[in-house]
Amino acid sequence: GSIFLSKFKSYVELDIIPKAEEYAEGLELDNISLAQTSIIYYTDPKTGEYRELQQLYGTENRIWVSYDDIPLDLVHAAISIEDKRFPTHKGVDWIRTGGAILNLFTGSGDSMYGGSTITQQLIKNLTGDSDVSLTRKVKEIFRALNLEKKYTKDEILCAYLNVVNFGSGCNGVQAAANLYFGKDIQDCDLAECAAIAGITQNP
């Protein structure tokens, strides 16, 4: 056991941590290259106003919105459902991570219980790395710690809410609000915000 721990510690220090720091340094949340929906407008000949004609997208329907356009009810719902200690942790919720590790080794508890924070889920969505391995998880932890040194909680949450999948080809809360409620996310009420946030739990 001690030989394994010594080798693993060396591997983390010499390989995983430098790569995680390099990744976090290269990740610019305000310059993310993601597929976004194109919107075609026309001028109404009667009023002279611009009106939306059609939205065009491939596999990802995403319309980026700023943090100021996301209702506080949705912010609270997302934190409550996904990561209740998000405002206070530094990228990793060690309590949840410890519970997930305990569950992994004992096989007890809820098999769906995971240790990923909103920051970790954002990284997973941006990298597309869904490999189920200890190495990926350790890299994700160090990437999350580094990302939280570089960005504020609001910036991380805004990126997460614009990136995460909300079903039916919707990526991000604006596309979800358009599809499910026929309105912009900033116009959604408490119940609609809660419904959108709940989609990530596959209800």
C-alpha positions as CSV (number, residue, x, y, z in Angstrom):
1,G,0.0,0.0,0.0
2,S,2.8,2.5,0.9
3,I,4.7,1.7,-2.3
4,F,1.5,2.3,-4.3
5,L,0.8,5.6,-2.5
6,S,4.4,6.7,-3.1
7,K,4.2,6.0,-6.8
8,F,0.8,7.6,-7.1
9,K,1.9,10.7,-5.3
10,S,4.9,11.0,-7.6
11,Y,2.6,10.5,-10.7
12,V,0.3,13.3,-9.5
13,E,3.1,15.7,-8.7
14,L,5.1,15.2,-11.9
15,D,2.4,14.5,-14.5
16,I,-1.1,15.4,-13.5
17,I,-0.6,18.7,-11.6
18,P,1.6,20.3,-14.3
19,K,-0.9,19.3,-17.1
20,A,-3.8,20.5,-15.0
21,E,-2.2,23.9,-14.4
22,E,-1.2,24.2,-18.1
23,Y,-4.8,23.4,-19.1
24,A,-6.3,25.9,-16.6
25,E,-3.9,28.6,-17.8
26,G,-4.9,28.0,-21.4
27,L,-8.7,28.0,-20.7
28,E,-10.3,31.3,-21.4
29,L,-14.0,31.3,-20.4
30,D,-14.7,34.5,-22.3
31,N,-13.1,33.1,-25.5
32,I,-14.6,29.6,-25.6
33,S,-15.0,28.1,-29.1
34,L,-18.4,26.4,-29.1
35,A,-21.1,25.8,-31.6
36,Q,-23.8,28.5,-31.4
37,T,-27.1,29.0,-33.0
38,S,-27.3,31.4,-35.9
39,I,-30.4,33.7,-36.0
40,I,-31.7,35.2,-39.2
41,Y,-33.6,38.4,-38.9
42,Y,-35.7,40.4,-41.4
43,T,-37.1,43.9,-41.4
44,D,-40.9,44.1,-41.1
45,P,-42.0,46.3,-44.0
46,K,-45.0,47.6,-42.1
47,T,-43.2,48.7,-38.9
48,G,-39.5,48.8,-39.9
49,E,-38.6,46.7,-36.9
50,Y,-36.2,43.7,-37.0
51,R,-38.0,40.4,-36.4
52,E,-36.6,36.9,-36.0
53,L,-37.2,34.7,-39.1
54,Q,-35.4,31.5,-38.2
55,Q,-32.8,29.9,-36.0
56,L,-30.2,27.6,-37.6
57,Y,-28.1,25.1,-35.8
58,G,-26.5,21.7,-36.2
59,T,-26.3,19.3,-33.3
60,E,-26.1,22.0,-30.6
61,N,-28.8,24.6,-30.2
62,R,-27.0,27.3,-28.1
63,I,-27.6,31.0,-27.6
64,W,-25.1,32.5,-25.2
65,V,-26.5,34.9,-22.5
66,S,-24.6,37.0,-20.1
67,Y,-24.8,36.4,-16.3
68,D,-26.9,39.6,-15.9
69,D,-29.6,38.0,-18.1
70,I,-29.9,34.9,-16.0
71,P,-32.6,35.1,-13.3
72,L,-31.4,34.8,-9.7
73,D,-34.0,32.1,-9.3
74,L,-32.2,30.0,-11.9
75,V,-28.9,30.6,-10.3
76,H,-30.2,29.5,-6.9
77,A,-32.0,26.5,-8.5
78,A,-28.8,25.3,-10.3
79,I,-26.7,25.6,-7.2
80,S,-29.3,23.9,-5.0
81,I,-29.7,21.0,-7.4
82,E,-26.1,20.5,-8.6
83,D,-23.7,21.8,-6.0
84,K,-25.0,23.3,-2.8
85,R,-21.6,24.3,-1.5
86,F,-20.6,26.0,-4.8
87,P,-20.4,29.5,-3.2
88,T,-17.9,28.4,-0.6
89,H,-15.7,25.6,-2.0
90,K,-12.6,26.4,-4.2
91,G,-13.5,24.1,-7.1
92,V,-13.8,20.8,-5.3
93,D,-16.3,19.7,-2.7
94,W,-14.1,17.5,-0.6
95,I,-17.1,16.2,1.4
96,R,-18.9,15.0,-1.8
97,T,-15.6,13.7,-3.3
98,G,-14.9,11.7,-0.1
99,G,-18.4,10.3,-0.2
100,A,-18.0,9.3,-3.8
101,I,-14.7,7.6,-3.1
102,L,-16.2,5.8,-0.1
103,N,-19.1,4.6,-2.3
104,L,-16.6,3.5,-5.0
105,F,-14.7,1.3,-2.6
106,T,-17.5,0.0,-0.4
107,G,-20.3,-0.2,-3.1
108,S,-22.7,1.2,-0.5
109,G,-25.1,4.0,-0.9
110,D,-26.6,5.5,-4.0
111,S,-24.7,4.4,-7.2
112,M,-25.7,7.8,-8.8
113,Y,-23.9,9.7,-6.0
114,G,-21.0,11.7,-7.6
115,G,-18.5,14.2,-6.3
116,S,-18.4,16.6,-9.3
117,T,-18.9,20.3,-8.6
118,I,-20.3,22.8,-11.1
119,T,-16.7,23.8,-11.8
120,Q,-15.8,20.1,-12.5
121,Q,-18.9,19.6,-14.7
122,L,-18.0,22.7,-16.7
123,I,-14.5,21.3,-17.3
124,K,-15.9,18.0,-18.3
125,N,-18.4,19.6,-20.8
126,L,-15.6,21.8,-22.3
127,T,-13.1,19.1,-22.7
128,G,-15.6,16.4,-23.8
129,D,-13.6,14.0,-21.6
130,S,-16.1,11.5,-20.3
131,D,-13.6,8.7,-19.6
132,V,-14.5,6.9,-16.4
133,S,-11.1,6.6,-14.8
134,L,-9.3,7.7,-11.7
135,T,-6.7,9.6,-13.8
136,R,-9.4,11.7,-15.4
137,K,-11.0,12.5,-12.1
138,V,-7.7,13.5,-10.5
139,K,-6.9,15.7,-13.5
140,E,-10.4,17.2,-13.3
141,I,-9.9,18.0,-9.6
142,F,-6.6,19.9,-10.2
143,R,-8.1,21.7,-13.2
144,A,-11.1,22.8,-11.1
145,L,-8.8,24.1,-8.4
146,N,-6.8,26.1,-10.9
147,L,-9.8,27.4,-12.8
148,E,-11.3,28.8,-9.6
149,K,-8.1,30.8,-9.0
150,K,-8.5,32.5,-12.4
151,Y,-12.3,33.1,-12.5
152,T,-15.0,34.3,-10.2
153,K,-17.9,32.1,-9.2
154,D,-20.3,34.2,-11.4
155,E,-18.1,33.7,-14.4
156,I,-17.9,29.9,-13.9
157,L,-21.6,29.6,-13.2
158,C,-22.4,31.7,-16.3
159,A,-20.2,29.5,-18.5
160,Y,-21.7,26.3,-17.0
161,L,-25.3,27.5,-17.6
162,N,-24.4,28.3,-21.2
163,V,-22.6,25.0,-21.9
164,V,-24.6,22.3,-20.1
165,N,-27.1,20.1,-22.0
166,F,-30.8,20.6,-21.2
167,G,-32.2,17.9,-23.5
168,S,-33.8,17.9,-26.9
169,G,-30.6,19.4,-28.5
170,C,-30.6,22.4,-26.1
171,N,-27.3,23.5,-24.8
172,G,-27.5,26.4,-22.4
173,V,-30.4,28.0,-20.5
174,Q,-31.4,30.4,-23.3
175,A,-32.1,27.6,-25.8
176,A,-33.9,25.6,-23.1
177,A,-36.1,28.6,-22.2
178,N,-36.9,29.2,-25.9
179,L,-37.8,25.6,-26.5
180,Y,-39.7,24.6,-23.4
181,F,-41.4,27.9,-22.6
182,G,-41.3,30.0,-25.8
183,K,-39.5,32.9,-24.0
184,D,-36.1,34.3,-23.2
185,I,-34.4,33.0,-20.0
186,Q,-34.6,36.5,-18.4
187,D,-38.4,36.4,-18.6
188,C,-38.7,33.0,-16.9
189,D,-40.4,32.8,-13.5
190,L,-39.5,30.8,-10.5
191,A,-41.3,27.6,-11.5
192,E,-39.9,27.8,-15.0
193,C,-36.3,28.3,-13.7
194,A,-36.7,25.4,-11.3
195,A,-38.0,23.2,-14.2
196,I,-35.1,24.1,-16.4
197,A,-32.5,23.5,-13.7
198,G,-34.1,20.1,-12.8
199,I,-33.5,18.8,-16.4
200,T,-29.9,18.2,-15.6
201,Q,-30.9,15.5,-13.1
202,N,-32.8,13.5,-15.8
203,P,-36.3,13.8,-14.2
